[in-house]
């Protein structure tokens, strides 16, 4: 049997797949040997018959090699290329029509896209299980960076949101950087696969830490996005029996606590005047007419009413709408090119997000499924919030449209998350249902190869 497996595995070009294929075939052959011995054969004869039933090792190995090899997600790559070209053309148009001060960021859009594509390709070629193996270290580094920014970062409107570079220049926006924590959290969840309530409590602690730190920047909306996203991922893990707990009771309890506790804490801070002055002003502005927030909402409603289905409207959004090339890129597109152009752009992003979820949920590999879903949820929530904010439904805040909003941080993070999705697809036929990623519980190791 050993010689047979050795010859067969030599036909498998992907070395990452060999241990899992060997284990699967070995288990199958041992089961067949046991069946043959029950039929009256001795061990030696039973083993020879089991090997013979497997067929020619070279032919079987070549057949398995055609299945267990890295694959490129050509449809996803095609959509990303289209989005990249469309984004460059949109921001090139902005740079050519608006003043230099108004397009800060659009003139650097191509540069940021090139960096983003490079980050995406690195993560695409890098095995995502490497990220999973060092997920706790990566998460700890992200938390440390966030804490450092809280203590020493540069301020914008009272919030410390970016890492200051030498010369007073801005570095990476830590609000966007912390979104990378989401797929890493998926890998941390996987490490507790097979645990009980002890693992669940640890998973919750890894959830709470980044939310508290991001809120302390303060960045309430980003903290809420991360909270909802990671709670959804935790819910998926519980429903798929990653934790040996009572599923319905646990899920309802977790959502009840995490939805009510932050609201109660926030109201308590507001009533006790524990919030910063600008935060109180924003809250009061949401419920008062004539405020800056109310004025911007009315402006957005007015601009959308003036927009045509096709073609430029009469209003010059570049002169009256702040952040038209970032937060309000959809409003800009509808005003300059027509409402249909904005709808088409939303449709492209919707197709991409659907493809991401389709890629993730159809994987048998549970680690890749969870990390891919995490990226997809971040894209979905960011997309929906930005659309609703452009329509004047949501109160105005820092937001971004994935891949299209100007700003190096949001562009790079968008492509980085996409790189993780592409990596999970690349190795979807390499790893079994539960691959090894470092320390796992005894129960999960026992069950590991039962679900290959």
N, C-alpha and C positions, 0 to 999 in steps of 0.2 A: 504493500500500500504506500509506503514512504517513497519508493522509487517512482511509482505511478504519479503521485502528487508532485514530486519534484519535476518530472518531465512535463506534466501538464502546466505547472506554474511558470515554467520557462517560456511558455507561449504568451503569457500575460505581460504586456509591455508596461502597464501602469503598476509600479512597485507598491503604491499605496493600497491598491486593491488586493494584492496577493494574500496578506494575512487573513483577511475576511473571507476570501474565496476558499482558502485552504481550510479554515475552520468550518465553513459551511459544508464543503465536500467531505471532510473528515467525519463530521457529525452524521451526515447522510450515510456514509459507508459503514460506520460503526452500527448505526441502526439496522442496516441491511445485513451486516454480519450477525447481529443478534437474532434477526428473523430467520436467517439460514440455519443457525445453530438450533433454534427451536424446531426446525424441520428435520433435524436429525444429523446434520453435518458436524464434523469436528471443526475446531477453530481455524486450522490452516485451510481446509477445503472451503469453509464459509467465507474466508477472506478472499480467496482466489475467485470465487463466484461473484462476490460483491465488486471486485475490481473489474472483472469481465463485463458485468452489467453496465459499468460506467462508460464503456466504449473506448475507442482509440484515444490515448491521452493527448496526442498532437491535435487531432481534429476537435476534440472537446475543448482543449485549451484555446485554439483559434476562435472557436465559436464564442467562448466566454470573453475573449479579448475584444471581440467586436461589440460586446455589451458594456463591459466594465472599462470604459475609457472616458477621459474628460470630454465634455461636450460644450460647444459654444451656443449661447442663447442668441441666435441670429436675429430673431424678431425683436427682442429687447434692445439689442445693439442697434438695429435699424431705426427704432423709435428714438433712441438717444441721439444718434447722428442727426436725425431730422430735427429734433428739439434744439440741438446745439447750433445747427445752421440757422434755424428760425430765430433763435435768441440773438445770434451775432447780427443778423440782418435788422432785427428790431432795434437793437441798441446802436447800430451804425446809423440808422435813420434818426434816432434821438440825437446823436452827436452832431448830425448834419443840420438839424432844424433848430435846436435850442442853444442858448448861450452857454459859455464855458462853465459858469458857476452852477447852472441848472443841471448840468449833466455830470456832476462829480460821481464817478462810478461807472457810467456808461462807456466813457472812453477807455476804461480799464477792463471792460467786460471780457474782451477777447483774451486778454492776459489771464484773467481769473478762470475762464473756461479751459484754457490750455492747462493750467495747474490742476483744475478739477478733473479733466480727462486723464492726466497723469496719475493722480491719486486713485481714480477709478480703476485704471489698468493695473496698478500695483496691487490693490485689494482683490481685483478679479483673478490675477495670477497667483496671489498668495492664498494658500489653502485656508478657508475660513475656520477649520478646526484648530489652526495655530492660534487664531484670535481666541477661540474658545478655551484652549489650553491655558492661556495666560489672561483669561477674562478678569479674574479678581485683581490681578496686578494692574491691568489697564484701567479697570474701574477705579481702583485706589488712586492712580495717577490723575485721572479726570477729576475726582473729588478734591485732591490736593490742589490742582490748578484752580478749580472753582473757589476753594477757600482762600488761596493766595490772592485772587482777583478781588474777593470781598474785602480783604485786608489792605491790599496795596494797588488795586487796579485803577485805571483811569475812569473818570466819571462823565456821564452824559445825562443831564436832567436829573441829577441826584442818584442815578443808578450806576454802579460799577459793572460795566458790561464788556470791557475789553482789556487785554493784556498790553500794558505800555511797553513800547520798544525804545531803545536808545534814541535820543533826539526828540523825544516826545511824540513819536509817531504811534499810531494805533496798530495793534497786532490782531490776532484772531479774536473775534467776538465770542466770548465764553458762553453766551446764551445759545448760540448756534452749535458751538463745539460740544456742549453737553447733550445735544440730540444724538450724538454718536454713542452715548451711554446706553441708549435703548437697545440696539442689537447686542451689545456686550451684556446687558442684563439678561437677554434671552439665553446666552451661553451660561451665565451664572445659574439661572433657573435649571438648566439642563444638568448642571453638576449635582443638584439635589434630587435628581430623578431617582425614585425608589425610596426616598426618605419619607418619614411621617410628619407629624406636627413640628418636630424639631427642625427639619429641613424647611418647612413652610415658614416658620418664624424667622429663620435666617434669610430666606428669600425676601420676606417683607422688610427686614432691616436694610437690605441692599436696595430696596425700593424707596424707603423713607429718606435715606441719607441724601441722595442727589436732589430730591424734591425740596427738602428743607434748605439746602445750600443755594439752589437756583432761586428759590423764593427770597432768600436773604440778600440777593444781589442788589436790589430786588427785581425779579422778573416774574411777576405773577402769572402771566399768560403762558410763558414757556414752562413754568413749573406745573401748571394745570395740564398742558399738553403731555408732558412727561408722565404725570400721575395717571391720567386716563389711559395712555398707551401701555404703560407697564402693568396697570391693573388688568387691562384686557389680556395681555400676554400671560399674566398669572392665572387668570380665569381659564384660558385655553389649556394651560399646563394642568390645572386641577381637573378639568373635564376629561383630559386624556389620561387620567390616572397616573400622573407623574408623582403625586403624593398620595400616600395611603391614609386618606382622611375622608370624612363624610362630605361628599362633594356639594350638594345643594346647600346644606347648612353653612359650610365654610365659605362658599362663594357669596351667599347673601350677607353673611356677617362682615366679610371683608369690604364689600361695596358699601354697606350701610355705614361702617365706621369711617372709611376714607372719603365718603361724600359729605357726611355731616360734620365730622371733626374739623376739617379746614374752614368750612363756612362759619362754624361756631367760633373758632379761634380768630378768624378775620373780623367778625362782628364784634367780638370782645375787645380786640385791639382798637377798632374804630371808635367804639363807645368810650373806651378809656383814654382816647387820644394818644395811643401808642404808635400810630402810623406817622410817616413823614408828611410834611406839609403838602408837598406836591402830590402825594398819593391821596390825601383827603380832598385836595382840589379836583383831582380827576374823578373821584367818586361823586362829589357834589355836582360836577359838570355833567355827568351822565343823566342826572335827574332835574337839571335846570335848563330853561330855555335861555337863549341869548349867549350861552357860553361858547368858548372856542370849539369844543367838541360838537355842540349843537350846530354851530355855524358850518363846520366841515361836513357834517352829515347832510345838511340842507344843500350845500354846494354839490356833493356827490349826486344827490337826487336830481338836482337841476341839470347837471351835466349829462346824466343818463337820459333824461327826458329830451334833451336837445340832440342827442346822438342819432345818426341815421343808420339804416341797416347796412348800407354800403357807402363809403366815402367819408370825407372830413366834415365835421360839424363846424358851426360858426364860432365856438368857444376855443380859445387858445389855452389848453390845459397846462402847457409848459410854463405859463406865466402866472397861473393862479393856484395850481394844485401842488402842494408840497409832496416830495418823494414820489413824483409821478413815474419815475423810472425804476422804482423799487416796490414800495408798499402798494402803489396804485397803478401798476403797469397795465392791468386790465382796463381801467378807466381811460388811460392814455390810448391804448389800442382802439377802443371803441370810439373815442373822439377823433382820432386821426384816420383810421381805416374803416370804421364802421362796426356796428354791434356784431355782425356776422364774424368778423375777424376775431373778436374776443371770444365768441362762442366756439369757433373752430379751435382756438388755442386751448380752451378748457376741455374740449373733446379729446384732443391729443393727450393731454395730461391724464384725463379720465381713463383712456385706453391703456396708458402706461401703468397707472396704478392698478387697474384690473389685471393686467398681465403679471404684475409683481405678485399679487395675491394668488393668482392662478398658478404661477410657478411655485410659490411657497407651499400652498395647501395640497398640491398634487404630489409632493415629495414623500417618499416613504421614510426618509431620514428625518428624525424628529428634531435634531439640533438645527439642521438647515431650515426646516419648516419654521421653527420658532424665531430664528434670527431674521429670516426673510419676512415673516409677518410683522416683526417689530419695525423694520424699515418701511414696509407698506403702510402701516398705521400712521407713522410719522408723516409720510407723504400725504396720506388721505386727510388727516386732521389739518395740516398746514394749508393744503389746497382749499378745503372747505372754509376755514377761517378767513383766508385771504379773499375768496370770492364774496363771502358775506360782508366783509369789511368794505370791499369796493362798492358793493351795492348799498352801503349805508345801513345795513341790518345790525351788524356788530359794532360796538363802540371802538373808536380808533385806538390803535396801539401798535407796537412793533410787530410786524408780521412779514411774511415773504411768500412769493409764489415760487415753488420749487423750479430750479433751473433758469428761470426768467428774470427774477428780481435782481437788480443791480446790487452789488455788495459782495466782496470776495468771500466772506465767511459763509454766507448762505449758499453761494454757488459751489464752493469746495465741499461743503457738507452734503449737499444734494448729490454730487457725483460720487462722494465717498460712500454714502449709503447705497447708491446704485451698484458700486463695485462689490459690496458684500452680497447683494442680491445675485449678481452675475456669478460670483464665486460659488454660492450655494447651488446654482444651476449647473455650473461646470463640473462639480463633483457629485452630482445627485446619483449617478450610477456607480460610484466608487465605494461609498460607505454604506453599511447596513443600516437598519432602523435605529440602532443605538450604538454609535461609534464610541471608542474610548477617547476621552479628552483629558485624562489626568485622574485625580482622586474621585472615586465614586463610592457610593455606599455598598455594603456587602450584598444587600438585596438586589441592587441594580446589576452588580457583577454576576450574580447567580442567574438573573433573568436575561442577561445581555444577549446571548446567542439564541435564545428561544424565539426572539422576534426578528431575526435576520431576514 
